[in-house]
Each structure stands twice: as structure tokens, then as C-alpha cells.
Amino acid sequence: MRMLHTMLRVGDLDESLKFYCDALGMKLLRKKDYEGGRFTLAFVGYGDESDHTVIELTHNWDTKSYDLGNAFGHIALSCDDIYAKVEELRKKGVKVTREPGAMKHGTTVIAFVEDPNGYKIELIQH
């Protein structure tokens, strides 16, 4: 067995694709409208689904926003230069919710940004 994808419900698919593809550098792998169900699925990631875990963005056409709840934590991404990446994302208008620095009670350097729907993305220095 292997992990295939994580699904996130999004209110504005175009805005979410801009964040994940333009800001974070993922690729739109596939996208399909389901007219009968009034929803669209878009899969994004850094590599082919055959050997990479990806994110499924689900856009229900009649729902503009969601309550995030308090159970979901975050998606984690590694990066080579976390300080440069945070500055690059900030220049693209991405909301930085935690500046790069050592993890509380540890030495790993992390930062957090937020997608247009409020989902947290943790960046971890590689």
C-alpha cells in the first residue's frame, strides 16, 4: 500500500490553483468537471501520481467556503532554502503565518504559510 492523495475542499478553484501551482510550484496533473454532481476535481503535485503523493482539490460549485474545524493540522513540504522560499512566497502575496525559525523544543527550521482557504502549509528546511 502507499498513500495516493490528500483531499481539500476549496471555495474558489482558480484562486487555489494559483496558490498551489504558481506560488508553490506544483503542476496541475488533471482536472475534471462533474456536471451531474456540480463539482470539479483538480489534482496537483510535484510529480506523476504513479509515484508521488498529490493533493486533490475538490470544488463544489454551490459552496463558497468551509469551516476548517480543529482536527486537520497541515500539509508539510520540504525546501532547500526556507528563508528564500518564504520571501519568494511573500512577494507573491502568500500569507506567512510563522516566520522561518527553529521548531519549538527542537532544532529543525520550519515556517508556515496559509492557502486561500485557510489551510496551513508547513515548510521544512531540507
BANUKE-324136 format. One record per residue: residue in one letter; x, y, z of N, C-alpha, C in turn. Coordinates in Angstrom, 2 decimals, m for minus. Atoms other than C-alpha are relative to their C-alpha. Layout:
<nodes>
node aa: a; n.x: X; n.y: Y; n.z: Z; ca.x: X; ca.y: Y; ca.z: Z; c.x: X; c.y: Y; c.z: Z
...
</nodes>
This chain:
<nodes>
node aa: m; n.x: 0.84; n.y: m1.18; n.z: 0.00; ca.x: 0.00; ca.y: 0.00; ca.z: 0.00; c.x: 0.88; c.y: 1.23; c.z: 0.00
node aa: r; n.x: m0.69; n.y: m1.29; n.z: m0.05; ca.x: 1.01; ca.y: 3.61; ca.z: m0.49; c.x: m1.04; c.y: 1.10; c.z: 0.05
node aa: m; n.x: 0.89; n.y: m1.16; n.z: m0.08; ca.x: m0.52; ca.y: 7.00; ca.z: 0.14; c.x: m0.16; c.y: 0.61; c.z: m1.39
node aa: l; n.x: 0.27; n.y: m0.54; n.z: 1.33; ca.x: m2.18; ca.y: 8.43; ca.z: m3.00; c.x: m0.17; c.y: 1.51; c.z: 0.00
node aa: h; n.x: 0.24; n.y: m1.44; n.z: m0.02; ca.x: m3.53; ca.y: 11.88; ca.z: m2.15; c.x: m0.69; c.y: 0.42; c.z: 1.28
node aa: t; n.x: 0.77; n.y: m0.65; n.z: m1.06; ca.x: m4.96; ca.y: 14.26; ca.z: 0.41; c.x: m1.02; c.y: 0.89; c.z: m0.70
node aa: m; n.x: 1.05; n.y: m0.79; n.z: 0.63; ca.x: m8.27; ca.y: 15.91; ca.z: m0.47; c.x: m0.31; c.y: 1.22; c.z: 0.86
node aa: l; n.x: 0.40; n.y: m1.23; n.z: m0.65; ca.x: m9.05; ca.y: 19.53; ca.z: 0.39; c.x: m1.18; c.y: 0.59; c.z: m0.75
node aa: r; n.x: 1.13; n.y: m0.70; n.z: 0.63; ca.x: m12.39; ca.y: 21.24; ca.z: m0.26; c.x: 0.36; c.y: 1.48; c.z: m0.10
node aa: v; n.x: m0.38; n.y: m1.40; n.z: 0.22; ca.x: m11.87; ca.y: 24.69; ca.z: m1.75; c.x: m1.19; c.y: 0.79; c.z: m0.51
node aa: g; n.x: 1.11; n.y: m0.87; n.z: 0.40; ca.x: m14.23; ca.y: 27.62; ca.z: m2.26; c.x: 0.17; c.y: 0.60; c.z: m1.38
node aa: d; n.x: m0.29; n.y: m0.62; n.z: 1.29; ca.x: m12.55; ca.y: 29.17; ca.z: m5.31; c.x: 1.13; c.y: m0.80; c.z: m0.65
node aa: l; n.x: m0.99; n.y: 0.90; n.z: 0.59; ca.x: m10.76; ca.y: 26.65; ca.z: m7.52; c.x: 1.11; c.y: 0.76; c.z: m0.71
node aa: d; n.x: m1.03; n.y: m0.76; n.z: 0.71; ca.x: m8.96; ca.y: 29.22; ca.z: m9.68; c.x: 1.01; c.y: 0.62; c.z: 0.97
node aa: e; n.x: m0.87; n.y: m0.60; n.z: m1.02; ca.x: m7.58; ca.y: 31.00; ca.z: m6.61; c.x: 0.89; c.y: m1.07; c.z: 0.64
node aa: s; n.x: m0.76; n.y: 1.10; n.z: m0.60; ca.x: m6.48; ca.y: 27.66; ca.z: m5.12; c.x: 1.05; c.y: m0.53; c.z: m0.96
node aa: l; n.x: m0.99; n.y: 0.46; n.z: 1.00; ca.x: m4.80; ca.y: 26.53; ca.z: m8.35; c.x: 1.14; c.y: 1.00; c.z: m0.13
node aa: k; n.x: m1.04; n.y: m1.03; n.z: 0.07; ca.x: m2.95; ca.y: 29.84; ca.z: m8.49; c.x: 0.98; c.y: m0.16; c.z: 1.18
node aa: f; n.x: m0.84; n.y: 0.19; n.z: m1.17; ca.x: m1.66; ca.y: 29.25; ca.z: m4.95; c.x: 0.88; c.y: m1.24; c.z: m0.14
node aa: y; n.x: m0.76; n.y: 1.25; n.z: 0.02; ca.x: m0.64; ca.y: 25.61; ca.z: m5.35; c.x: 0.93; c.y: m0.11; c.z: m1.21
node aa: c; n.x: m0.83; n.y: 0.12; n.z: 1.22; ca.x: 0.69; ca.y: 25.88; ca.z: m8.92; c.x: 0.96; c.y: 1.17; c.z: m0.16
node aa: d; n.x: m0.86; n.y: m1.16; n.z: 0.23; ca.x: 2.01; ca.y: 29.43; ca.z: m9.26; c.x: 0.90; c.y: 0.29; c.z: 1.20
node aa: a; n.x: m0.80; n.y: m0.35; n.z: m1.18; ca.x: 3.15; ca.y: 30.13; ca.z: m5.69; c.x: 0.87; c.y: m1.16; c.z: 0.48
node aa: l; n.x: m0.76; n.y: 1.13; n.z: m0.55; ca.x: 4.19; ca.y: 26.65; ca.z: m4.53; c.x: 0.70; c.y: m0.84; c.z: m1.07
node aa: g; n.x: m0.71; n.y: 0.69; n.z: 1.08; ca.x: 5.32; ca.y: 25.38; ca.z: m7.94; c.x: m0.48; c.y: m1.40; c.z: m0.33
node aa: m; n.x: 0.55; n.y: 1.30; n.z: 0.38; ca.x: 3.09; ca.y: 22.31; ca.z: m8.19; c.x: m0.52; c.y: 0.07; c.z: m1.43
node aa: k; n.x: 0.57; n.y: 0.07; n.z: 1.34; ca.x: 1.72; ca.y: 21.17; ca.z: m11.53; c.x: m1.44; c.y: m0.50; c.z: 0.09
node aa: l; n.x: 1.35; n.y: 0.52; n.z: 0.12; ca.x: m1.92; ca.y: 20.68; ca.z: m12.42; c.x: 0.11; c.y: m1.31; c.z: m0.78
node aa: l; n.x: m0.17; n.y: 1.31; n.z: 0.61; ca.x: m1.92; ca.y: 16.95; ca.z: m13.16; c.x: m1.23; c.y: m0.44; c.z: m0.78
node aa: r; n.x: 1.25; n.y: 0.29; n.z: 0.71; ca.x: m5.56; ca.y: 16.52; ca.z: m14.11; c.x: m1.14; c.y: 0.76; c.z: 0.66
node aa: k; n.x: 1.15; n.y: m0.77; n.z: m0.48; ca.x: m8.88; ca.y: 18.31; ca.z: m13.76; c.x: m1.22; c.y: m0.49; c.z: m0.76
node aa: k; n.x: 1.22; n.y: 0.47; n.z: 0.66; ca.x: m12.43; ca.y: 17.14; ca.z: m14.45; c.x: m1.22; c.y: 0.59; c.z: 0.69
node aa: d; n.x: 1.29; n.y: m0.47; n.z: m0.48; ca.x: m15.87; ca.y: 18.71; ca.z: m14.10; c.x: m0.98; c.y: m1.15; c.z: 0.03
node aa: y; n.x: 1.06; n.y: 1.00; n.z: m0.14; ca.x: m18.72; ca.y: 16.51; ca.z: m12.89; c.x: m1.32; c.y: 0.75; c.z: 0.03
node aa: e; n.x: 1.22; n.y: m0.81; n.z: 0.16; ca.x: m21.79; ca.y: 18.32; ca.z: m14.23; c.x: m1.14; c.y: m0.50; c.z: 0.87
node aa: g; n.x: 1.12; n.y: 0.56; n.z: m0.75; ca.x: m24.31; ca.y: 15.95; ca.z: m12.63; c.x: 0.11; c.y: 0.22; c.z: 1.50
node aa: g; n.x: m0.22; n.y: m0.20; n.z: m1.43; ca.x: m22.77; ca.y: 16.34; ca.z: m9.19; c.x: 0.33; c.y: 1.43; c.z: 0.38
node aa: r; n.x: m0.31; n.y: m1.42; n.z: m0.19; ca.x: m21.95; ca.y: 20.04; ca.z: m9.65; c.x: 1.28; c.y: 0.19; c.z: 0.81
node aa: f; n.x: m1.29; n.y: m0.18; n.z: m0.64; ca.x: m18.31; ca.y: 19.69; ca.z: m8.62; c.x: 1.12; c.y: m0.23; c.z: m1.00
node aa: t; n.x: m1.21; n.y: 0.18; n.z: 0.81; ca.x: m14.80; ca.y: 19.76; ca.z: m10.08; c.x: 1.08; c.y: m0.57; c.z: 0.89
node aa: l; n.x: m1.17; n.y: 0.53; n.z: m0.69; ca.x: m11.79; ca.y: 17.69; ca.z: m9.04; c.x: 1.24; c.y: 0.44; c.z: m0.78
node aa: a; n.x: m1.28; n.y: m0.38; n.z: 0.59; ca.x: m8.29; ca.y: 19.03; ca.z: m9.70; c.x: 1.10; c.y: m0.62; c.z: 0.85
node aa: f; n.x: m1.10; n.y: 0.65; n.z: m0.71; ca.x: m5.17; ca.y: 17.06; ca.z: m8.78; c.x: 1.29; c.y: 0.76; c.z: m0.31
node aa: v; n.x: m1.25; n.y: m0.75; n.z: 0.14; ca.x: m1.91; ca.y: 18.95; ca.z: m8.17; c.x: 1.10; c.y: m0.70; c.z: 0.77
node aa: g; n.x: m1.12; n.y: 0.59; n.z: m0.71; ca.x: 1.56; ca.y: 17.84; ca.z: m7.16; c.x: 1.31; c.y: 0.30; c.z: m0.69
node aa: y; n.x: m1.36; n.y: m0.22; n.z: 0.51; ca.x: 5.29; ca.y: 17.81; ca.z: m7.80; c.x: 0.46; c.y: m1.09; c.z: m0.96
node aa: g; n.x: m0.36; n.y: 1.07; n.z: 0.91; ca.x: 5.31; ca.y: 14.62; ca.z: m9.84; c.x: m1.21; c.y: m0.84; c.z: m0.35
node aa: d; n.x: 1.07; n.y: 0.85; n.z: 0.48; ca.x: 3.22; ca.y: 12.00; ca.z: m11.57; c.x: m0.63; c.y: m0.80; c.z: 1.14
node aa: e; n.x: 0.72; n.y: 0.73; n.z: m1.04; ca.x: 0.56; ca.y: 10.30; ca.z: m9.46; c.x: 0.44; c.y: m1.45; c.z: 0.13
node aa: s; n.x: m0.43; n.y: 1.39; n.z: m0.07; ca.x: 2.08; ca.y: 6.92; ca.z: m10.28; c.x: 1.06; c.y: m0.23; c.z: 1.07
node aa: d; n.x: m1.04; n.y: 0.18; n.z: m1.01; ca.x: 4.93; ca.y: 7.56; ca.z: m7.85; c.x: 0.15; c.y: 1.18; c.z: 0.96
node aa: h; n.x: m0.01; n.y: m1.13; n.z: m0.93; ca.x: 4.12; ca.y: 10.77; ca.z: m5.92; c.x: m1.36; c.y: 0.11; c.z: 0.68
node aa: t; n.x: 1.25; n.y: m0.34; n.z: m0.68; ca.x: 1.52; ca.y: 11.65; ca.z: m3.31; c.x: m0.39; c.y: 1.41; c.z: m0.46
node aa: v; n.x: 0.46; n.y: m1.28; n.z: 0.54; ca.x: m0.61; ca.y: 14.55; ca.z: m4.58; c.x: m1.14; c.y: 0.55; c.z: 0.86
node aa: i; n.x: 1.13; n.y: m0.63; n.z: m0.68; ca.x: m3.36; ca.y: 16.90; ca.z: m3.42; c.x: m1.18; c.y: 0.06; c.z: m0.96
node aa: e; n.x: 1.25; n.y: m0.10; n.z: 0.76; ca.x: m6.93; ca.y: 16.61; ca.z: m4.67; c.x: m0.75; c.y: 1.23; c.z: 0.52
node aa: l; n.x: 0.79; n.y: m1.18; n.z: m0.34; ca.x: m8.71; ca.y: 19.99; ca.z: m4.69; c.x: m1.42; c.y: m0.25; c.z: m0.50
node aa: t; n.x: 1.40; n.y: 0.24; n.z: 0.35; ca.x: m12.47; ca.y: 19.46; ca.z: m4.62; c.x: m0.77; c.y: 1.32; c.z: 0.10
node aa: h; n.x: 0.79; n.y: m1.24; n.z: 0.02; ca.x: m14.60; ca.y: 22.43; ca.z: m5.66; c.x: m1.45; c.y: m0.36; c.z: m0.25
node aa: n; n.x: 1.45; n.y: 0.18; n.z: 0.13; ca.x: m18.33; ca.y: 22.02; ca.z: m5.00; c.x: m0.55; c.y: 1.34; c.z: m0.46
node aa: w; n.x: 0.37; n.y: m1.24; n.z: 0.66; ca.x: m19.85; ca.y: 24.62; ca.z: m7.30; c.x: m0.90; c.y: 0.90; c.z: 0.82
node aa: d; n.x: 0.97; n.y: m0.80; n.z: m0.74; ca.x: m22.54; ca.y: 25.75; ca.z: m4.88; c.x: 0.46; c.y: 0.35; c.z: 1.41
node aa: t; n.x: m0.52; n.y: m0.30; n.z: m1.33; ca.x: m20.30; ca.y: 26.11; ca.z: m1.80; c.x: 1.19; c.y: 0.94; c.z: m0.14
node aa: k; n.x: m1.05; n.y: m1.02; n.z: 0.13; ca.x: m18.14; ca.y: 29.22; ca.z: m1.46; c.x: 1.06; c.y: m0.07; c.z: 1.09
node aa: s; n.x: m0.99; n.y: 0.10; n.z: m1.07; ca.x: m16.42; ca.y: 28.46; ca.z: 1.87; c.x: m0.37; c.y: m1.15; c.z: 0.93
node aa: y; n.x: 0.17; n.y: 1.13; n.z: m0.91; ca.x: m15.99; ca.y: 25.78; ca.z: 4.52; c.x: 0.51; c.y: 0.38; c.z: 1.38
node aa: d; n.x: m0.55; n.y: m0.09; n.z: m1.34; ca.x: m15.46; ca.y: 25.58; ca.z: 8.26; c.x: 1.16; c.y: m0.99; c.z: 0.05
node aa: l; n.x: m1.17; n.y: 0.88; n.z: 0.00; ca.x: m11.95; ca.y: 24.18; ca.z: 8.68; c.x: 0.00; c.y: m0.98; c.z: 1.17
node aa: g; n.x: m0.01; n.y: 0.90; n.z: m1.15; ca.x: m12.65; ca.y: 22.61; ca.z: 12.05; c.x: 1.33; c.y: 0.08; c.z: 0.74
node aa: n; n.x: m1.23; n.y: m0.04; n.z: m0.77; ca.x: m9.91; ca.y: 21.84; ca.z: 14.52; c.x: 0.75; c.y: m1.33; c.z: m0.01
node aa: a; n.x: m0.66; n.y: 1.30; n.z: 0.04; ca.x: m8.86; ca.y: 18.30; ca.z: 13.58; c.x: 1.15; c.y: m0.02; c.z: m1.01
node aa: f; n.x: m1.04; n.y: m0.01; n.z: 1.03; ca.x: m6.85; ca.y: 18.93; ca.z: 10.40; c.x: 1.15; c.y: 0.88; c.z: 0.45
node aa: g; n.x: m1.16; n.y: m0.78; n.z: m0.39; ca.x: m3.30; ca.y: 20.12; ca.z: 11.02; c.x: 0.59; c.y: 0.79; c.z: m1.14
node aa: h; n.x: m0.67; n.y: m0.70; n.z: 1.09; ca.x: m1.27; ca.y: 20.94; ca.z: 7.93; c.x: 0.55; c.y: m0.99; c.z: m1.01
node aa: i; n.x: m0.74; n.y: 0.74; n.z: 1.02; ca.x: 0.45; ca.y: 19.77; ca.z: 4.77; c.x: 1.44; c.y: 0.46; c.z: 0.15
node aa: a; n.x: m1.42; n.y: m0.36; n.z: m0.16; ca.x: 4.27; ca.y: 19.67; ca.z: 5.00; c.x: 0.74; c.y: m0.15; c.z: m1.32
node aa: l; n.x: m0.83; n.y: 0.01; n.z: 1.20; ca.x: 6.69; ca.y: 20.50; ca.z: 2.17; c.x: 1.44; c.y: 0.30; c.z: 0.41
node aa: s; n.x: m1.39; n.y: m0.32; n.z: m0.30; ca.x: 10.48; ca.y: 20.42; ca.z: 2.27; c.x: 0.51; c.y: 1.00; c.z: m1.03
node aa: c; n.x: m0.62; n.y: m0.95; n.z: 0.93; ca.x: 12.59; ca.y: 23.16; ca.z: 0.71; c.x: 1.48; c.y: 0.15; c.z: 0.36
node aa: d; n.x: m1.44; n.y: m0.11; n.z: m0.20; ca.x: 16.30; ca.y: 23.77; ca.z: 0.26; c.x: 0.40; c.y: 1.26; c.z: 0.77
node aa: d; n.x: m0.32; n.y: m1.26; n.z: m0.66; ca.x: 16.38; ca.y: 27.42; ca.z: 1.39; c.x: m1.31; c.y: 0.62; c.z: 0.48
node aa: i; n.x: 1.30; n.y: m0.42; n.z: m0.54; ca.x: 13.41; ca.y: 28.15; ca.z: 3.63; c.x: m0.12; c.y: 1.52; c.z: 0.08
node aa: y; n.x: 0.05; n.y: m1.46; n.z: m0.11; ca.x: 14.33; ca.y: 31.83; ca.z: 4.10; c.x: m0.29; c.y: 0.63; c.z: m1.36
node aa: a; n.x: 0.25; n.y: m0.51; n.z: 1.35; ca.x: 14.46; ca.y: 32.49; ca.z: 0.35; c.x: m1.40; c.y: m0.36; c.z: m0.47
node aa: k; n.x: 1.34; n.y: 0.45; n.z: 0.42; ca.x: 11.27; ca.y: 30.46; ca.z: m0.23; c.x: m1.08; c.y: 0.85; c.z: 0.66
node aa: v; n.x: 1.00; n.y: m0.83; n.z: m0.69; ca.x: 9.33; ca.y: 32.44; ca.z: 2.39; c.x: m0.04; c.y: 1.39; c.z: m0.61
node aa: e; n.x: m0.03; n.y: m1.33; n.z: 0.62; ca.x: 10.45; ca.y: 35.73; ca.z: 0.84; c.x: m0.64; c.y: m0.04; c.z: m1.39
node aa: e; n.x: 0.60; n.y: 0.16; n.z: 1.33; ca.x: 9.51; ca.y: 34.47; ca.z: m2.64; c.x: m1.52; c.y: m0.10; c.z: 0.10
node aa: l; n.x: 1.45; n.y: 0.15; n.z: m0.18; ca.x: 6.05; ca.y: 33.43; ca.z: m1.40; c.x: m0.64; c.y: 1.30; c.z: 0.46
node aa: r; n.x: 0.52; n.y: m1.28; n.z: m0.48; ca.x: 5.56; ca.y: 36.72; ca.z: 0.45; c.x: m0.16; c.y: 0.98; c.z: m1.16
node aa: k; n.x: 0.07; n.y: m0.89; n.z: 1.16; ca.x: 6.31; ca.y: 38.63; ca.z: m2.78; c.x: m1.14; c.y: m0.37; c.z: m0.94
node aa: k; n.x: 1.12; n.y: 0.45; n.z: 0.82; ca.x: 3.62; ca.y: 36.55; ca.z: m4.50; c.x: m1.33; c.y: 0.21; c.z: 0.72
node aa: g; n.x: 1.22; n.y: m0.30; n.z: m0.73; ca.x: 1.11; ca.y: 37.68; ca.z: m1.88; c.x: m0.48; c.y: m1.10; c.z: 0.92
node aa: v; n.x: 0.38; n.y: 1.10; n.z: m0.88; ca.x: 1.08; ca.y: 34.46; ca.z: 0.14; c.x: 0.10; c.y: 0.46; c.z: 1.46
node aa: k; n.x: 0.03; n.y: m0.36; n.z: m1.42; ca.x: 0.17; ca.y: 34.91; ca.z: 3.81; c.x: 0.97; c.y: m0.90; c.z: 0.78
node aa: v; n.x: m0.96; n.y: 0.71; n.z: m0.84; ca.x: 3.09; ca.y: 33.91; ca.z: 6.07; c.x: m0.53; c.y: 0.07; c.z: 1.43
node aa: t; n.x: 0.56; n.y: 0.00; n.z: m1.35; ca.x: 1.74; ca.y: 32.83; ca.z: 9.47; c.x: 1.03; c.y: m0.32; c.z: 1.07
node aa: r; n.x: m1.12; n.y: 0.21; n.z: m0.93; ca.x: 5.05; ca.y: 31.78; ca.z: 11.05; c.x: 1.29; c.y: 0.18; c.z: m0.78
node aa: e; n.x: m1.27; n.y: m0.27; n.z: 0.65; ca.x: 8.42; ca.y: 33.16; ca.z: 10.05; c.x: 0.94; c.y: m1.20; c.z: 0.19
node aa: p; n.x: m0.95; n.y: 1.11; n.z: m0.15; ca.x: 11.28; ca.y: 30.68; ca.z: 9.50; c.x: 0.78; c.y: 0.10; c.z: 1.32
node aa: g; n.x: m0.75; n.y: 0.06; n.z: m1.25; ca.x: 12.98; ca.y: 29.59; ca.z: 12.69; c.x: m0.05; c.y: m1.41; c.z: 0.55
node aa: a; n.x: m0.06; n.y: 1.34; n.z: m0.61; ca.x: 13.76; ca.y: 26.64; ca.z: 14.90; c.x: m1.36; c.y: m0.39; c.z: 0.56
node aa: m; n.x: 1.22; n.y: 0.58; n.z: m0.55; ca.x: 10.87; ca.y: 24.40; ca.z: 15.83; c.x: 0.04; c.y: 0.11; c.z: 1.53
node aa: k; n.x: 0.07; n.y: m0.08; n.z: m1.46; ca.x: 9.70; ca.y: 24.84; ca.z: 19.42; c.x: 0.49; c.y: m1.32; c.z: 0.60
node aa: h; n.x: m0.58; n.y: 1.17; n.z: m0.67; ca.x: 11.67; ca.y: 22.41; ca.z: 21.62; c.x: 0.85; c.y: m0.85; c.z: m0.93
node aa: g; n.x: m0.81; n.y: 0.76; n.z: 0.94; ca.x: 13.81; ca.y: 21.38; ca.z: 18.63; c.x: 0.93; c.y: 0.91; c.z: m0.79
node aa: t; n.x: m0.95; n.y: m0.77; n.z: 0.80; ca.x: 16.34; ca.y: 22.48; ca.z: 16.04; c.x: m0.39; c.y: 0.08; c.z: m1.47
node aa: t; n.x: 0.43; n.y: m0.03; n.z: 1.39; ca.x: 14.54; ca.y: 21.81; ca.z: 12.75; c.x: m0.57; c.y: 1.37; c.z: m0.33
node aa: v; n.x: 0.48; n.y: m1.32; n.z: 0.41; ca.x: 13.91; ca.y: 25.07; ca.z: 10.88; c.x: m1.28; c.y: m0.16; c.z: m0.81
node aa: i; n.x: 1.31; n.y: 0.08; n.z: 0.63; ca.x: 10.27; ca.y: 25.48; ca.z: 9.89; c.x: m0.60; c.y: 1.38; c.z: m0.19
node aa: a; n.x: 0.81; n.y: m1.20; n.z: 0.18; ca.x: 7.84; ca.y: 28.14; ca.z: 8.68; c.x: m1.39; c.y: m0.47; c.z: m0.39
node aa: f; n.x: 1.36; n.y: 0.34; n.z: 0.43; ca.x: 4.11; ca.y: 28.21; ca.z: 7.96; c.x: m0.54; c.y: 1.10; c.z: m0.90
node aa: v; n.x: 0.76; n.y: m0.90; n.z: 0.86; ca.x: 2.09; ca.y: 29.79; ca.z: 5.17; c.x: m1.43; c.y: m0.53; c.z: m0.04
node aa: e; n.x: 1.41; n.y: 0.36; n.z: 0.03; ca.x: m1.63; ca.y: 29.71; ca.z: 4.51; c.x: m0.52; c.y: 0.09; c.z: m1.41
node aa: d; n.x: 0.58; n.y: m0.05; n.z: 1.34; ca.x: m3.52; ca.y: 28.87; ca.z: 1.34; c.x: m1.24; c.y: 0.90; c.z: 0.02
node aa: p; n.x: 1.14; n.y: m0.93; n.z: 0.04; ca.x: m6.51; ca.y: 30.98; ca.z: 0.16; c.x: m1.21; c.y: m0.46; c.z: 0.81
node aa: n; n.x: 1.13; n.y: 0.53; n.z: m0.76; ca.x: m8.91; ca.y: 28.71; ca.z: 2.09; c.x: 0.28; c.y: m0.07; c.z: 1.50
node aa: g; n.x: m0.36; n.y: 0.04; n.z: m1.41; ca.x: m7.05; ca.y: 28.94; ca.z: 5.41; c.x: 0.76; c.y: m1.25; c.z: 0.40
node aa: y; n.x: m0.77; n.y: 1.21; n.z: m0.32; ca.x: m5.27; ca.y: 25.57; ca.z: 5.19; c.x: 1.46; c.y: 0.37; c.z: 0.24
node aa: k; n.x: m1.39; n.y: m0.27; n.z: m0.33; ca.x: m1.82; ca.y: 25.63; ca.z: 6.79; c.x: 0.94; c.y: m0.91; c.z: m0.80
node aa: i; n.x: m1.05; n.y: 0.71; n.z: 0.72; ca.x: 1.26; ca.y: 24.61; ca.z: 4.80; c.x: 1.28; c.y: 0.22; c.z: 0.79
node aa: e; n.x: m1.27; n.y: m0.10; n.z: m0.72; ca.x: 4.41; ca.y: 23.84; ca.z: 6.80; c.x: 1.14; c.y: m0.18; c.z: m0.98
node aa: l; n.x: m1.23; n.y: 0.11; n.z: 0.77; ca.x: 7.74; ca.y: 24.46; ca.z: 5.10; c.x: 1.09; c.y: m0.47; c.z: 0.96
node aa: i; n.x: m1.05; n.y: 0.57; n.z: m0.84; ca.x: 10.63; ca.y: 22.41; ca.z: 6.49; c.x: 1.32; c.y: 0.10; c.z: m0.75
node aa: q; n.x: m1.33; n.y: m0.11; n.z: 0.61; ca.x: 14.28; ca.y: 23.22; ca.z: 5.78; c.x: 0.55; c.y: m1.41; c.z: m0.24
node aa: h; n.x: m0.52; n.y: 1.33; n.z: 0.39; ca.x: 15.74; ca.y: 20.22; ca.z: 3.90; c.x: 1.43; c.y: m0.14; c.z: 0.45
</nodes>
